[in-house]
């Protein structure tokens, strides 16, 4: 065997080995590239899912916020309507006249008088516009006297030093009690759904 033949054999063997290494390297490179593409696809898909979740979460937050704002506006509108109704009732109470006003004032004074002992000196306060009415009603009560003005829609505030009792039987106080007791049913009637 000649040296040239040996060199040629070694060269062929080196080329074959180089080709084998190149083929293995290309296969490995393809595997790495394929794995990288799969990883990239998975990362992209996860990023898309995350973006979708964030979009959905943001949409839910905005929807929830809008619903809350709408609810607050409805409640505010209801409060305004209830305030208007209350104001209208107060105006009607203040405008009561004649027999109706006298009858209500008598009933409120009579209810208050049960809190006082016979013979007590009792002071009665009322609306300035009702002074004459209250004084005429007090003519039926011994020891009762009109004591002055009380800022109210009507009715009476009755007190006695001797018994240390003060009874607020004004239209305002009665309205407040009735309003509080019936607010839910008033609201239901006004805002039937």
Helices and strands as residue ranges (DSSP letters): H 3-95, H 98-113, E 122-126, G 128-130, H 131-138, E 144-149, E 155-160, E 165-170, H 171-190
